[in-house]
């Protein structure tokens, strides 16, 4: 049996790290296994909020690189998860 593999790449704050851990847990439960550094995974997930230009540029650069990887390995899947920052209900209240 072929093991399905994944890599979660995180850009951003601590909340992104938490969300990435949750994504990894869901992939583990679905039968996927994380890959070691330097190994091409079957699935690449980007976890980012892309609310700042730097994070947005990093995401674009990574996707550009993976476009070439996908061309060489058509079975590779790429997923981008964008989450929005949650603004406290009381912000701006006097």
Residue pairs with C-beta under 8 A, 6 or more apart in sequence:
3 33
4 31
4 32
4 33
4 42
4 43
5 32
5 33
5 34
5 35
5 39
5 41
5 42
5 43
6 24
6 27
6 32
6 33
6 34
6 35
6 41
6 42
6 43
6 44
6 45
7 34
7 35
7 41
7 43
7 44
7 45
8 20
8 23
8 24
8 27
8 34
8 45
8 46
8 47
9 44
9 45
9 46
9 47
9 62
10 16
10 17
10 20
10 46
10 47
10 48
11 46
11 47
11 48
11 50
11 55
11 58
11 59
12 47
12 48
12 49
12 50
12 51
12 55
13 49
15 49
15 83
15 85
16 47
16 48
16 49
16 83
19 47
19 81
19 83
20 45
20 47
23 45
23 47
23 81
24 34
27 34
27 43
27 45
28 34
32 42
32 43
34 41
35 41
40 69
40 73
40 76
41 76
42 75
42 76
42 77
43 76
43 77
43 78
43 79
44 66
44 76
44 77
44 78
44 79
45 79
45 80
45 81
46 59
46 62
46 63
46 78
46 79
46 80
46 81
47 81
47 83
48 55
48 58
48 59
48 80
48 81
48 82
49 55
49 82
49 83
49 84
49 85
50 56
50 59
50 82
51 85
59 80
63 78
63 80
66 76
66 78
69 76
70 76
70 78
